[in-house]
Amino acid sequence: MKIIAPAIKNMPWQEPEAVSKDAPVWRYRENPIIGRNPVKGVARIFNSAVVPYEDGFIGVFRGEQVNGIPYIYLGRSGDGIHWDFEEDKIHFVDGNGKEFMPKYAYDPRLVKVEDTYYVIWCQDFYGAAIGMAKTKDFKVFERLENPFLPFNRNAVLFPRRIHGNFMMLSRPSDSGHTPFGDIFLSESPDLMYWGRHRHVMGKGEEWWQVLKIGGGAAPIETDEGWLLFYHGVTGTCNGYVYSIGGAILDLDNPSIVKYRCENFLLTPQEWYEERGFVPNVCFPCATVCDPDNGRIAIYYGAADSYIGLAFTRADEIGTYIKEHSRLTESDREMGIR
């Protein structure tokens, strides 16, 4: 499996200490890379997204304020591991340059498409819904129209247009705690009007994703399809458990799932994943990858309290997903009925 993406000069990376007995995904040994109280007025940063920028990296971060209201903060890093944050939350404006701040904003993704960076997050739109903004310089963030009606969460843009249209994954739900639980694909010619909605995949039969699933990091383009890291959720007598799963979507029709790993790739087991504000959470939001050597770094939220970093290689994770693939009938379909 070969990654199709620009090369990265300063890729965050750490070799594993030993050969994995299970999925070829290993944690950064100095995790968590971001701890508690990282910025004045912010108690926790987690569920955040990172992209390469200039000679380093830039990210949009979910900052849980000390009053409990989440907003999005900007961070910069030279190595993708050690971060400096702006103390003020990101200032959003409308198309006329007037202030246009959401009531709250959380779980952001950050995706570059062509020459523009897009921030996608969950916000209030008379119910949980998707917010979007664009920037080219990380100084002016212009909000766009809300792409979908409530209720919806976990929206992720593809890093390029397909057949001339923008593509976005999301998880429609209702006013409960997302009981629908399936990932859908929508497309748009202009980021204003969205349609051609397609079902991608539903919650699985395996225990770790039996309750609901949701998009995670932006899909990675490879010569074998779109490599997708997503989250799967199960319920226990002590609450939810969030794990990281993997799938490969068709390159030209990404509502078709080519391979879907029946095993989780990462599940809570370290202290910073099991113990926190919301225990037992591994929640992927971003990847950084280098096509020259196939290295992939996965940024994930841990226990709604920290950010963790994990690593894999495209050929190894691609082989593992294919060898442990288990598809349902709806996975193979185009996703329209």
KOLRO-618897 format. One record per residue (C-alpha): residue in three letters; x, y, z; residue number from 1. Coordinates in steps of 0.1 Angstrom, whole numbers, plus 2048, in hexadecimal, padded with zeros to 3 digits. Example, Ala and Ser with C-alpha at 12.3 -4.5 7.8 and 13.67 -1.06 7.14 Angstrom:
R rest  xx  yy  zz  nr
R  ala 87B 7D3 84E   1
R  ser 889 7F5 847   2
This chain:
R rest  xx  yy  zz  nr
R  met 800 800 800   1
R  lys 80F 821 7F5   2
R  ile 804 843 803   3
R  ile 7FB 85E 7EA   4
R  ala 803 87F 7FC   5
R  pro 81E 89A 7FE   6
R  ala 83E 890 80F   7
R  ile 844 89C 833   8
R  lys 866 8A8 83E   9
R  asn 863 8A5 864  10
R  met 84C 887 869  11
R  pro 846 87F 88E  12
R  trp 851 85B 892  13
R  gln 85C 841 8AB  14
R  glu 865 81C 8A3  15
R  pro 853 802 8B7  16
R  glu 865 7F0 8D4  17
R  ala 85A 7CE 8C8  18
R  val 847 7BD 8AC  19
R  ser 822 7C0 8B2  20
R  lys 80E 79F 8B8  21
R  asp 7EE 7B0 8AD  22
R  ala 7E8 7CF 897  23
R  pro 808 7E0 88C  24
R  val 7FF 800 89E  25
R  trp 815 80C 8BB  26
R  arg 813 829 8D4  27
R  tyr 82C 845 8D8  28
R  arg 83F 83B 8F8  29
R  glu 83E 85E 906  30
R  asn 818 861 903  31
R  pro 804 876 90A  32
R  ile 813 891 8F5  33
R  ile 7FB 8AB 903  34
R  gly 7F1 8AA 928  35
R  arg 7D8 8BC 93D  36
R  asn 7D5 8E2 942  37
R  pro 7EA 8EA 923  38
R  val 7DE 90E 91F  39
R  lys 7D1 928 936  40
R  gly 7AB 922 93A  41
R  val 7AC 900 92A  42
R  ala 7AA 8E1 93F  43
R  arg 7AF 8C6 924  44
R  ile 7B8 8C4 8FF  45
R  phe 7AE 8A4 8EC  46
R  asn 79C 898 8CC  47
R  ser 7B0 8B0 8B6  48
R  ala 7BF 8B0 893  49
R  val 7E1 8B8 884  50
R  val 7EF 8BE 861  51
R  pro 812 8C7 854  52
R  tyr 817 8EC 84F  53
R  glu 835 900 843  54
R  asp 853 8F0 854  55
R  gly 840 8E0 870  56
R  phe 81C 8D8 87A  57
R  ile 7FD 8EA 883  58
R  gly 7DD 8DE 894  59
R  val 7BA 8E6 8A0  60
R  phe 7B4 8DA 8C3  61
R  arg 796 8D3 8D8  62
R  gly 79B 8E7 8F7  63
R  glu 784 8E0 914  64
R  gln 782 901 927  65
R  val 781 903 94C  66
R  asn 75D 90D 94A  67
R  gly 756 8EC 938  68
R  ile 74E 8FB 915  69
R  pro 764 8ED 8F9  70
R  tyr 773 903 8DE  71
R  ile 78E 8FF 8C4  72
R  tyr 7B1 90C 8C9  73
R  leu 7CF 90F 8B1  74
R  gly 7F0 8FE 8B8  75
R  arg 812 8FD 8A7  76
R  ser 82F 8E4 8A8  77
R  gly 850 8DF 898  78
R  asp 850 8B9 89D  79
R  gly 82C 8AF 8A0  80
R  ile 831 8A5 8C4  81
R  his 839 8C4 8D9  82
R  trp 81E 8DF 8D5  83
R  asp 819 904 8DC  84
R  phe 7F6 911 8DD  85
R  glu 7E6 932 8D8  86
R  glu 7D5 93D 8F8  87
R  asp 7B6 94B 8E7  88
R  lys 79D 934 8D6  89
R  ile 79C 935 8B0  90
R  his 789 954 8A4  91
R  phe 76F 94B 889  92
R  val 760 965 871  93
R  asp 745 964 857  94
R  gly 749 96C 832  95
R  asn 749 991 839  96
R  gly 764 98F 854  97
R  lys 74C 994 871  98
R  glu 750 97E 890  99
R  phe 73C 95E 88E 100
R  met 744 948 8AB 101
R  pro 733 927 8B2 102
R  lys 723 921 8D4 103
R  tyr 73B 905 8D9 104
R  ala 752 8F1 8C3 105
R  tyr 763 8CF 8C8 106
R  asp 774 8B1 8B8 107
R  pro 783 8C5 89A 108
R  arg 793 8B6 87B 109
R  leu 7AB 8C9 865 110
R  val 7AE 8BF 840 111
R  lys 7C1 8D0 823 112
R  val 7AF 8CF 802 113
R  glu 7C2 8DF 7E5 114
R  asp 7CF 901 7F3 115
R  thr 7B6 904 810 116
R  tyr 7B4 8F6 833 117
R  tyr 792 8EC 840 118
R  val 788 8E9 865 119
R  ile 76A 8D3 86C 120
R  trp 75C 8CF 88F 121
R  cys 73D 8C7 8A3 122
R  gln 728 8E5 8AF 123
R  asp 705 8F0 8B8 124
R  phe 6ED 8F6 89B 125
R  tyr 6CD 8F2 8AF 126
R  gly 6DB 8D0 8B8 127
R  ala 6FD 8BF 8B2 128
R  ala 708 8C6 88E 129
R  ile 727 8CC 879 130
R  gly 739 8ED 877 131
R  met 753 8F6 85C 132
R  ala 76C 912 855 133
R  lys 788 918 83D 134
R  thr 7AA 929 83F 135
R  lys 7C9 92D 82A 136
R  asp 7DF 93E 843 137
R  phe 7D2 932 865 138
R  lys 7CC 957 86D 139
R  val 7A9 95C 85E 140
R  phe 790 940 863 141
R  glu 771 945 84F 142
R  arg 753 930 858 143
R  leu 73F 91F 83D 144
R  glu 71B 914 83C 145
R  asn 712 8F6 852 146
R  pro 713 8D8 83A 147
R  phe 6F8 8C4 84B 148
R  leu 6D9 8C6 861 149
R  pro 6DC 8BB 885 150
R  phe 6E2 8A1 891 151
R  asn 704 898 884 152
R  arg 728 894 890 153
R  asn 74A 887 887 154
R  ala 74D 898 865 155
R  val 76E 893 852 156
R  leu 777 8A1 82F 157
R  phe 78A 88D 816 158
R  pro 7AC 89E 80D 159
R  arg 7A3 8A2 7E8 160
R  arg 784 8A4 7D2 161
R  ile 777 884 7C2 162
R  his 766 888 7A0 163
R  gly 768 8AD 7A5 164
R  asn 755 8AE 7C6 165
R  phe 75F 8B2 7EA 166
R  met 758 893 7FF 167
R  met 751 891 824 168
R  leu 74A 875 83C 169
R  ser 732 87B 859 170
R  arg 71C 869 872 171
R  pro 6F7 873 872 172
R  ser 6E5 86D 893 173
R  asp 6C7 878 8A7 174
R  ser 6C3 88D 8C6 175
R  gly 6CF 86F 8DC 176
R  his 6F3 865 8DF 177
R  thr 6F8 85C 8BA 178
R  pro 6E5 83B 8BA 179
R  phe 6E5 839 894 180
R  gly 70A 833 894 181
R  asp 713 82F 86F 182
R  ile 72B 842 859 183
R  phe 71D 854 839 184
R  leu 72D 865 81C 185
R  ser 721 886 80D 186
R  glu 72F 89B 7F0 187
R  ser 72D 8BF 7E6 188
R  pro 739 8D4 7C8 189
R  asp 73E 8F3 7DD 190
R  leu 73E 8EB 802 191
R  met 71C 8FB 805 192
R  tyr 703 8E2 7F5 193
R  trp 707 8BE 800 194
R  gly 6F7 8A0 7F1 195
R  arg 6FB 87D 7E1 196
R  his 6FC 86F 805 197
R  arg 708 84B 806 198
R  his 70B 832 823 199
R  val 72F 827 828 200
R  met 72F 80F 845 201
R  gly 71B 807 864 202
R  lys 724 7FC 887 203
R  gly 734 7DA 887 204
R  glu 72B 7B9 897 205
R  glu 74C 7B9 8A9 206
R  trp 749 7C3 8CE 207
R  trp 760 7E1 8CB 208
R  gln 74B 7F3 8B0 209
R  val 729 7E4 8B7 210
R  leu 719 804 8C4 211
R  lys 723 81F 8AB 212
R  ile 740 82A 895 213
R  gly 74C 84B 888 214
R  gly 766 85B 871 215
R  gly 787 863 880 216
R  ala 7A5 870 86D 217
R  ala 7A2 87D 849 218
R  pro 7A5 85F 831 219
R  ile 7C8 859 824 220
R  glu 7CA 854 7FE 221
R  thr 7DE 835 7F4 222
R  asp 7E2 821 7D4 223
R  glu 7C9 807 7E3 224
R  gly 7AE 81E 7EF 225
R  trp 7A7 837 80B 226
R  leu 7B6 82B 82C 227
R  leu 79E 835 847 228
R  phe 7A4 835 86D 229
R  tyr 783 838 87F 230
R  his 775 832 8A2 231
R  gly 75F 817 8AE 232
R  val 74B 817 8CE 233
R  thr 73E 7FC 8E5 234
R  gly 729 7FE 904 235
R  thr 733 7EE 925 236
R  cys 724 7ED 948 237
R  asn 73C 80A 950 238
R  gly 736 81F 931 239
R  tyr 743 822 90D 240
R  val 764 816 900 241
R  tyr 772 828 8E1 242
R  ser 78B 815 8CB 243
R  ile 79D 81C 8AA 244
R  gly 794 807 88B 245
R  gly 7A0 807 867 246
R  ala 790 803 845 247
R  ile 799 808 820 248
R  leu 780 81A 80A 249
R  asp 77D 819 7E4 250
R  leu 792 835 7D5 251
R  asp 778 840 7BB 252
R  asn 758 837 7CF 253
R  pro 761 83A 7F4 254
R  ser 73E 830 7FF 255
R  ile 74A 80C 7F6 256
R  val 75F 7FB 811 257
R  lys 77A 7E5 802 258
R  tyr 788 7D8 823 259
R  arg 77E 7DD 847 260
R  cys 792 7CF 864 261
R  glu 77D 7BB 87C 262
R  asn 797 7C1 898 263
R  phe 79E 7E2 8A8 264
R  leu 7BF 7F2 8A1 265
R  leu 7C2 804 8C2 266
R  thr 7AD 801 8E1 267
R  pro 7B1 811 904 268
R  gln 7CB 800 919 269
R  glu 7E3 81B 925 270
R  trp 7DC 831 943 271
R  tyr 7D6 850 92F 272
R  glu 7BC 83E 919 273
R  glu 7AB 82C 936 274
R  arg 7AB 848 950 275
R  gly 79E 86B 949 276
R  phe 780 881 947 277
R  val 76F 867 931 278
R  pro 781 846 937 279
R  asn 789 82B 91C 280
R  val 78C 841 8FD 281
R  cys 7A3 83F 8DF 282
R  phe 795 858 8C6 283
R  pro 7A8 85E 8A5 284
R  cys 7A6 880 895 285
R  ala 7C4 884 87F 286
R  thr 7E1 873 86D 287
R  val 802 880 860 288
R  cys 812 869 845 289
R  asp 830 868 82F 290
R  pro 82E 857 80D 291
R  asp 854 853 80A 292
R  asn 855 839 826 293
R  gly 830 831 82D 294
R  arg 832 83E 851 295
R  ile 811 848 861 296
R  ala 80D 85B 882 297
R  ile 7EA 85A 891 298
R  tyr 7DF 875 8A9 299
R  tyr 7C3 86A 8C0 300
R  gly 7B0 877 8DE 301
R  ala 7B5 863 8FE 302
R  ala 79A 861 91A 303
R  asp 78E 884 910 304
R  ser 7AC 891 923 305
R  tyr 7CB 88D 90E 306
R  ile 7D9 889 8EB 307
R  gly 7EC 86A 8E2 308
R  leu 802 861 8C4 309
R  ala 804 83F 8B3 310
R  phe 817 832 895 311
R  thr 814 819 879 312
R  arg 820 813 856 313
R  ala 809 813 837 314
R  asp 813 7F2 82A 315
R  glu 811 7E1 84C 316
R  ile 7EF 7EF 856 317
R  gly 7E1 7EA 833 318
R  thr 7EB 7C5 833 319
R  tyr 7DD 7C1 856 320
R  ile 7BB 7D1 84D 321
R  lys 7B9 7BB 82E 322
R  glu 7C2 79B 840 323
R  his 7A9 7A1 85B 324
R  ser 78D 7B0 846 325
R  arg 769 7A7 84C 326
R  leu 74F 7B9 837 327
R  thr 72A 7BB 83B 328
R  glu 711 7BD 81E 329
R  ser 70D 7E3 823 330
R  asp 732 7E8 823 331
R  arg 734 7DB 7FF 332
R  glu 717 7EF 7F2 333
R  met 719 811 7E1 334
R  gly 705 81E 7FF 335
R  ile 6E5 829 7ED 336
R  arg 6C3 81A 7F1 337
